[in-house]
């Protein structure tokens, strides 16, 4: 059992500074008798075809260790002598009983564990007896067999530790302990497959890890290729992140700690300097995550249909100096919490965070390598411990303000592999189990085998960890089509992982959302997703159809479908399972959708409103402003869940780039401009409207067909199949419900005009004593283009009145009884 555990305290020349073993009494103590209950036992086959049993146990009161050695007396005339390595003094083995086995007990008083005891035996003639391999007998002290469950590190209050890691492929496993600030392991323990392996789980326990600060595993799977560095425990809760910078022109590598790297090079999601390849190296901390006082924190548990979601990147949200936050707060979880008033002003009650797990800093947040800890760089101290506390503080703050926290998660691929041959954790520990061996056709990334039982367990354990330990309210699964893949990349009708998530008791109350967007090939195609009436989905078709309509290139029937909750996609679930958006973090931002439309943006269905890029033409700018209002208006009055993208409320632009990497930090100074005050005020109004008219806009079920009426110009029939028809009116009858308060409101009449010219809309008849109140007209100047129903200056009209709906605008009327 080879290892680099230190030798035991023995002769003065030993490097171990400790007491020498005491000569045992004539008869062996009770150690072997109680070995099954309180010690570790080892059995060796000897080179003369005999056996030797060794037991190791701690003394009562933590006073050191005793090592008992026992060998059969049969055929051993003259007895045996034990010679410890490095010591010429022999310890005779005495019979435990007349005719019984020969035994000796070595005592190590107060010795620091772990260490190894190495010895040989000699018979009466002086001939040495060794193991059947010709090596000395060698047993660890302070190291136990361990337990295969739970996976990862289990640390007790007295610093005793149990380590467990899954690897079916590994023929051996080495636990590497680091301490003292060195780059090389201070201690390595090679696990014996006959002792430290149960099934496919390798495990070992240590009575103390005092003096060490981090650990990793070496599996030896890639040693033949010269890659055998310590790997990150997949279940580690605290991660120590380091980088090896390898310059193209230099063979030498320079290793530096994360803090120094972060302060000099890291820029959130931006790449490293050209000419440097970055190989990631991570270790797991030997500390427990600090306890956290959640106080009276509770999940808001908002009904799905009540959500208004804001998608954000933790770093980019407050990284800019214009955020007004201190340098150690900007771009962190604390920075998110500091801006909670911004979310409340918008009417947002759920934040959807881009991946917050440790990710590859060149490839970006959607290329992760660990699933159980937050990104250290999202905290003020740039450490795992600080990130955990900072994130929990943020979640607690959000919950206190009625805001849920949803996380984007990527369980379909990792940052490992690629041109740099990254070997960080899973790939080196057991790539054949965790990954699809040959990947998926057309995909060069390391694709996780999500529906393999072991990978599935890893994912479920991760999700439960974030719900139980971080109080997260839900998850959005990026690259969802890959979650339905089997071992060979084939589609599965009932993917085990997705079904397990649905019926998991811990995850039963969380929001689970499937997002078809893939960071691998930047595809974003809606597809039939198995849902068990629990999975919601990001509605890509909503985005595309609304863009096409406002560009004047869609059938009005497509718009009608999206307005009513996308029944073609969610007929068996309901509109609340449709997460609608008009822009996202990949592709054109909202302001760029109305500013760029050259040929390269064909798939974006954008329209520049008459002039490409930045413009000073007042007519163009007014049309762009109107289109931004239209996008937001349709997003919020459609059935389903509106999802705002970070920066859409303040004209955030990527200068026409569709690349995720070209997104910059949010400019908070823009919030003070008249344009942004107008847009944020409109979003706040629309959020309040959705809440006030929950009977229509916040529904679990679809509207009844008899309560929806469609019209073209002047109450004519809509031209559903005419591709040149860009005008549609929608009349929604308020459903009478005794459970709803009287103040809920009356009918709604909504007009959409994507034509270049005005269109005439005739308002339907309403009950006697009622009037139509104009709440929104996106063609009007600010502040008059939206009004609350209680405003004394609100525009009123009778039934059958005619109203001119201006070009590229939307109008909303609500009926209300007026006092005689």
N, C-alpha and C positions, 0 to 999 in steps of 0.2 A: 504494500500500500504506500506507494511513493508519494511524497508531499514535501512542501517547503515549510512545514511547521518547525519551530525551533526545537533543538534537542533539549532533553530534560536537564534540570540542575544536577550536575555531577561533579567532576574533578575541578580543581582550581583553574586548570587551563581552559575550561569551557567558556564560551562567550556568554553563556547563561549565568546571570548573577543571582544565585539563590542557594538554598540549603542542599546538601548532598543527601541521597536516600539513606535511611537508617536500615541497619541489618534487622531482618525480621526475627520474631520469636521462633522457637523450635517448631511450633505448629502453626499452620496458617490460620489467620483470624476468620471471622464469620463472613468475609466479603463474598466468597464464591457462593455461599449458601443463600445469600439474599440478592444475588446478582440479577435474577429475573425481575426483581421489583425495582431496584434502584441503581443499576449500573449498566454499562455497555459491555457486551461480551463479544469476543472475537475468537474464531477457531482457525488455526493454521494447519496445513498438511506439511509434514517434515520431509526432508530429503531421504530419511531412512524408512519412509512409509508409515510414520506414526502421526499423532496429532498433538497439538499444544493448544490449550485454552487459556485465554487472557481475559480478565475482567477489570474494568476501570470504574471507580466510583469516587464521588466527593465525600469527604469526611463530614461528620456532623458539625454544624456550626461554622461551615465554610472555612475549616482549618487546614485545607489542603486536599490532597488526593491520595488514594491508595490504589496500587496496581497489583493484582493477584495473578500469578502464573501457575498453571497446573498442567502436569504431564503424567501419563500413565506410568506406573512403576514397572509394569510388565516388560521384561527383557532389558531392564536398566540396572543391572547389578552394579553396586558401588555408588548408586545415586547420580544426581545431576548437579551441575553448578551453572548459575546464571551469571553471565558477564555483560554488564551494561556497556553500550558503546562509549568509547572515550575513557573507560575506567578499567584498570587492570585487576581491580579487586573483584573476587567472585562471591556470589551469594548462593549458598547451598540450598537445594530444594529438599524440604523435609516431608516425610510421609504424613498425610492427614489422619491416617488410621493404620493400624497394623495391616499390611498388605494392600493399603489404599494408594491413591494417587500421590505423586510428589508435588509439593506446592511451596511457593514463596510469596511473600507480600512485601512490596516496596512502598515506602511511605514518602510523600513529598509534602512537607509541611509548609503551608502558606505560599506555595509556588503559584506564580501567575500563569493561568491558562489562556490560550491553548499552547500545548507543546507536545512533542513526540517522545515516547520511550522506545528506544531501539536496543535490542539485546540479542545475544546468541546463547546457546546452551552447549555445555561440554560434558561428556561422560567421564567415567573414572580414568580412562586411558588418556584423556586430554583431547580426544577427537571432537571437533565442533559439529554441532547439529544446527542446521539452518532450515529455512522453508524449502518446499519442493522446487522453488524457483532458484535456489541457491543464494537467497538474500537473507539478511538478518530479520528477526521478528520485529515488527514496528507497529506500534499502536498509538493513536492520538489520545491525549488527555485533555479533558475540557471540551471535547467534541463528541457529540452523540449521534445516534442514528437519525434522529429528526422525524418529522411527521410530513406526509405528502399533502396535507391540507391544513390551512388554506394555501393557495399559491402565493408566492411573493415572500416578503419579510414579515415575520410576526415577532414583535419585540416586547418583552415584559418590562415591568418597572425596575427589576434588578439587573437589567441589561442582558439577560439571557435572550438568545435569538434562535428562531427557526427559519430556515431558508427552504423554499420549494420552487422548482421550475420544471415546466413540461418540456421534454424533448424525446421524441420517439426515435429520431435518427441518430442521436449522439451515442457513441460507444463508451464515452467517458465524459465526466464533467468536473471542472475545477472551480471552486469558489475562491475568488481573489478579493482580499481585503486590503484597503488602502488607508494609510495614515501618515502623519508627519509631513505632509505636503509634497511627497515624492511622486514622480510620474509612474513609477513601477510599483507593483503590489508589494506591500510590506509582509504579506502572509498569503500563501496559497494552500488550499486544502483540496487534495484530489479525492473525489468521492468514489468509494468502492461500489461497483454495481451490485455486488452481492449483499451489501449492507445498506447503502444509501439510495436504493432505487426500489420503488413500488410501482409496478406496471411501467408506465412511461414517465413517471414523475421522479425527479431526482430531489433528494432532500437531505438536510443535515442540520443538526442543532449545535449551538455553542453556549456554554454556561456563562460566558461574558464576551462582549465585543468592545469592552473598554479599551481605549487607546487607538481605536480605528474609527474612521469617519465615513467611509463609503465602500461599496463593493460592486462586483460584476461577476459574470460567469464566462468561462472559456469552455467551449464545447469541442474544439479540435476538429470540427467538420471541414474547415477550410485551411487547416494547417499546411496541407500539401501545396497550397497556393501562396504560402507565406503570410496568410491572414489568420492570426490567432490571438487577437487582442481581447481584453475583457469586454463583454457585451452588457448592455443595459437589461436589467430584469424587467420583463414585460409588465409585471404587476407592481413595480415600484411606485410609491406615493410621493416621494421627494426625489427630484432629479438634479444631479449636478452636471451642468452642461459645459463642455470644453470643445475647443476647435483646434484642428491641426491645419495650419495654413501651408499649402504646398505651392510654391511658385514654379512657374513653367521652366524657368532657367536654373532652378536650384534643386539639388537632390536632397538637401537637408530639410528637415521639417522643424517648425517652431511651434511649440505647444503653449497655449496661454489660456488663462481662466476666462470664463464667460464675462465677468465684470469688465475686464480690460478690453475684451473684444467688443463688447456692447458699446462702450463709451467712445471707441475710436472708429468703428466701422459700421456697426449695425444701424440701419435706418428703417426700422419696422419691417416693411415687406420689400424693400428695395435690394437689388443685388449687391454682391461684394464687388470691389474694384476689379476691373478687367485685368487678366493676367494671373489671377489667383484662383486655384481650385480649393474648395473647402471640404474637408472630410470631417464629418461630425463624430465626436466621441462623447459618450455619456456614461455616467456611473450613477448608481442609486445610493442615496444617503442611508446611513445606519441610525438615523433618528426617526422617531415617530413624528407625524405631523402634529403641530401644537393643538391643544384643545381649544375649542372656540365656543364662546357664549352666545348662543342664538337668541337668548331671551325669550320673548313671546312671538318670535317670527313665525309666520304661517304662510303657506302657499295661498296666493289670491284665489286660485281655483276658478278662474273666470270661465264661463261657458264659451265654447269655441266660437259661436256666432257673435259674441260681444267684442272680439279682439280687433284692435287697430295696431298693426305691427310696424316697427321701424327696424330695418336691417342696418347694422353698423359694424365697422372694423374698430376694435378697441384702440389700437394705436393711432390710426388716422383720424379718429373722431376728435381728439383733443391735442394731437401732437403739435399743431401749429401754435406759435407764440400768441397769435390773436385770441386763443382760448382764454388768456388771462390767468392761466394756472402756473404754479411753480414748476420748474424744470423736472423735479422728481415726481410730479403728479401727472403732468401732461403725457398723454399717450399710454395711460395705465388704467386698470380697473377703477382706481380712485378717481381718475379723470372722468370716467363714465358716470360715476355716482354724483360727482360735483355738478353735472349738467342735467340732473333729474328735472329741474324746473322747465328746461327746454322741452322735454318729452311731455310734461303735463300741459304746457301751453299748446302743443300740437294736438292734444287729445289722445296721445299714444298710451296704450296700456300693456304693451308687450314689446320688449326689445329682442331682436334676433341677432345674436353676435356671430360674426364670422369665426371660423375655428380658433379656439383659444388653447388647444393642446400644443405641446412642443412641436414646432414645425421647422422644416429646412429653410434657412433664411435666404437662399438663392432662389429656390423653386417657389416659395411663398406659403401662405397659411393653409393652402389646400393640399399640402404634401407633408403629412405628419409622420412622426416616428414613435409616438408614445400616446397612450390613451387614458392615463390615470392621474395626470397632474396638469395644472395650468402653466402656460408659457411664463417662464421666469421674467422675461423682459417686459411683461405687462405689470410689473410692480415697481415701487420706488427704489427698493434695494437690489433689484435684479437678482433675486434669489427665489428658490422654490418655496421656502417657508413664507417669505414676504408675499409672494404671488397668491398663495392659498388664503392668507388672511385678508389680503386686499380684495380678492374676488368674493369672498364670503361677506365682507363689509358691503361691497357693491350690491350683491343679491339682497342683503338685508335692507339696504336703503331703498332699492326698487320695490320690494314687497311692502315696505312701510308706506310707500306712495301708490300702492295699488297696481304696480307694474310687474308683469311676469317676465322671467328671464328664460329665453329659448336659446339653445346652442346649435349652430351648424356643426355637424359631425361628418367625418369622412372615414368610413370603414371599408372602402372598396380597394384602396391602394395606399401605399406608403411612400416615404422619401427614400427608402432603401433601394439598392440596385442602381440602374442608370449608368451613364458613361463613367461616373466616378466610382462605380462599384461600391457604393455605400453599404457598410455593414455595421449597423447600430444596435439592433436588438433581435427582432424576430427572425430575420433571414439567417443570421449566424447561429441562432439557438436551435431552430428547427424549421428551415425554409420550406421543406417538402410538405409539412403539415399546414403551416400558416398561409402559404402562397399557392396559387395555381401554377403548376410546374412550368408550363410553356406559355403562361399568360393567356391573353385573348387576342385573336387575330386583329392586327392593325393597332394594337396597344403596346407601347414599349415600356410602360411603367410596370412596377412590381404589383401585380394584382392579387389582393387577398382572397383566399378561399373562404368567403364569408359563411358558406353553408356547411363547412367542415365542422364536426362537433366541437373540436378544440377551439377553433377560431370563433365559433358561435358563442362558446362559453366566455371567451375573452371579451367579446363585444357586450354581452349581457352583463357581465360583471362590471364593465366600465360604465355602462348606462346606470346601473343601480348605484354605483359609487357616486356619480354626479347628482343623482336625485337624493340619496340619503345623506351624503356628507356635505354637499354644496347647495342643497335645496333648489336645484334647477327645476324648472316647470315643464320643459319639453325639449324636443330635438327635431332638427330638420336634417334629413339624411341626404347629403350631396351625392350626385352620380347614382341615383336610385336604381336605374336599369341594371347596374352591375350586381345589385343585391339579390336579384332573382336568378343569377347564374349558378350553374352547377359546377362540378369538378372540371368538366371539359369545356366550360364556357357556354354550355347549352342553357336555354331558358327552362325554368321550373314553374309548374303551375301552382304549387304550394311550397314556396321556399321556406325551409325550416326556421331560418333566422327571423323572417318577418312574422311568421305565425307565433314564434316564441315571444317576440316583443309584445305582440297584441295581448297574449294571455298571461304575461308575467305579472304576478300580484303587486310587485313593487312599482312597476311602470304603468299600472292600470289607469291612473288618473293623469298621466302626463300627456301633453300634446305630441303626436308623432306625425311628421310631415315628410313626404317623399318629394325630392327635388330632382328632376331629370337632367339638370345642368351638369355637364362633365368638365372638370378642369383639365382632363387629359387631352381631349381633342376639341374642347370648347363647343361641343354639340349641346343642343337643348331641344330635344324632341319629346313631345308628349307620347306616352305609350300606355297600354292597358296595365294597370298596376293592381295586384291582388291586395285587397284592403280589409276584409272581414268587418266592414263598416266601422273601422277605427282609424285607418290611415287617411290623413288629408294629403293634398298634393299642391305643389306650386303649379299654377295654371299658365303654362307657356302660351296656349292658344289664346287666352284672354289678351295677353300683351300683343301678340301679333295681329289679332283681329281688330283691336282698338286702334293700333297704329295704322293699319290699312284703311280703316274707315276715315280717320281724321286726315289721311292723305288723299282720300277720294278714290280709293282703289278696291274697296270691299263691297260685297253684297250686304244690304241692310239687314238681311236675315241673319248673317253672322253676328252683327252687332247685337241684334235682339236676343240671340242665344246667350251671349256673354252677359248682357244686362240682367237676364233672368236666372243667373246662377249656373250657366254651362250645364244644362240638363243632358247634353250629349255625352258628357264625361262623368257626371255625378248623379245620374238618375236614381241609382240604388242607395245613395248616401245622403244627398241633400246639399244645398248650396253652401252650407257652413264648412264643407270640406274642400272648398275651392279657395286657395290662397292666391288672390289676384294681384298683379303688379303690371306696371307699364315700363319700368326700367329696373335694371339690377346692376350689381357690381361688375359684371362683364358685359361688354357691349356699350352702346352710347348712353351717356347720362341723359336725364330729362331735358336739360337745356340744350344739349348737343343734338337730341332728336329733332329739335325744331330749328337747328342751325346748320346741319350738314346733311347732304344727300347726293354726293357724287356716286359714281358707279361702284366704287369699292364698298359702299354701304348698302348695296342692294338688298341683302338679307335682313337689314335692320328696319326696312320700310319707314325710313325717316323722310322728312321734308324740310328743306331749308327756308321755306316761306318766301322764296324769291331771290335770295342772295346767299352764296356759299360762305360759311364761316362768319367771323365777326363783322358787324355792319353798323353803320351810322345812319342808315336810311330809316326815317321815322315810320314809314308805312310797313316796312319789313319788321321792325322791332315791335310795332303794335300787333301785327299778325302773330309773331312768335309768342308774345305775352298772352294773347288770346288762346293759342294752342296749348300753352302750358296750363292755363286754367281749365281748358277742355279735358286734357288728360287727367288732371286731378279730379275734376267733377265726375267723369265717367267712372274712375276708379272707386270713388266713395259712394256713388249711388247705385252701383251694381251689387247684386246679391253675391255674397261671399265675403272673404276677409281681405281688406285692403292692406297691402304691404308697401310702405314707403321705403325708398332706398336712400341711404345717407347722402345728404347734399341736395336732394331734389327740392327741399324746402328753401334752399338759398342759392339756387342757380349755379351749383357746383359743376364745373366743366373739366373735361380731360382733353380739351382742344381737338375734339373730333376723333380721339383714339378709342378703339374698342377693346384694347388690351387691359386686363386687370392690373398689370404692373404699372400702368401709366396713371393710375388713380393717385391723387395727391391728398395731403391733409386738408381737412375742412377749414375754410377761412371764416372765422367767427366775426370778423369785421363786417362781412357782408350782411349779417343780421341787422345791422343798423341802417341799411339802405332802404329807400322807399319801396323798391321792387320786392325785396325780401319780406319786409313788414307786411306788404300786401299779400304775398303768397302764404306766409305762415298764418296770417289772419284768416285767409280763405280755408286753409287746412283745418284750423281750429273750428271754424264755423261748420265745415262738412262733418267733422267728427261729432260735434254736438248734434247736428241734424240726424246723423245715423242713430245716436243714442235716443233722441226724442222720438224719432219715428222707427223705433225698434220693431214695431208691428210689420213694417215693410222691409227695412234694410238689414235687420239683425234677426234672420229667420233660420230655424233649423230645417224647416220644410220649404218646398217651393211654393210660390204664389199659386193660388187656384186659377185655372185657365179662365173661368168666368169673370175673374176680377181684373183681367188684363185686356186692354183694347188697343189696337194699333191703327195709326192713321198716317196718311201722307199729307200733302198740302191741303188745307181747308177741309179737314175731316174726310178726305178721299181715301180709297183703299191704297195701302202701301204698294209700291212696285217692287215686290220681293225679289224677282229674278232679273231685274234690270240693272246691269252693272254700272249704268250712268246715274242711277238714283242714289243720291247722297243725303236724303232728308227723311227723317222718321220721327213720329210722335208716339208717345206711350202714355196711356191713361190707366192709372192704377186705382181701383176702387178700394177704399179702406174697408177691411173686414170688421164686421161688428163682433165684438168680443166683450162679454160682460166682465171679464177679469181685467180688461185694460181700462185705465183711467179715462175720463171724459176728455182730458186735455191732449190725448194722443194726437189728434188731428184728423183732417178729412182726406179727400181724394188728392192724388198727385197727377199733374200733367207735365210731361217732360219732353222737350223738343231738342233734336240733334240735327244740326245743319253743317255738312262738310262741303257744301257748294261754294263756288266763287261769288255767288250772288245771294241776295236775301231771298227768303221763302216766307209765304204767308201761312200762319197757323191759326185755325179757328178753335177757340176754347170750347170744350163740350158743355152741355147744359148741366147745371147742378141744382140741388134742392133749393126750394124757395127760402129766401132769407140768408143765403150764402153768397160769398164772393170768392173770386180767384185772387190770391195774393201772390205777387211775383217775388220769389225768394232769391232767384239767381238769374242773371243774364250776363254771360261772360264777355259780351261785346261792349258793355258799358264801362265807363271810367271808374277808377277807384275813388272813393269808397262805395259808390252806389251799385256796383255790380253784384253784391250779395247783401241781403237784409234778413234780420231775424224776424220771425212772424209777429213778434210783439212791438216792432218798430212803428212809431206813429207816422213815419214818412213812407211806409211801404206802399208800393204801387198796387192798386186794386182794380179788378176788371170783372164784368158780368159774364155769365155764360153766353156762348155764341159770339163773343167779341173776337175781333181779328187782331192778331199780333204779328208784327214783322220780326222774324228771326233772322238776324243779320248773318252775313257770310262767316263761315268758320266760327260758329258760336253755339252755345247750348243755353237753354232756358228752362227754369223749373218754376211751376206754379203749385200752390197748395190751396185747397178750398177750405173756407172757414166761415162759420156762422157769424153774422154781424148783428149787433144790437139794433133794434128798430128805434 
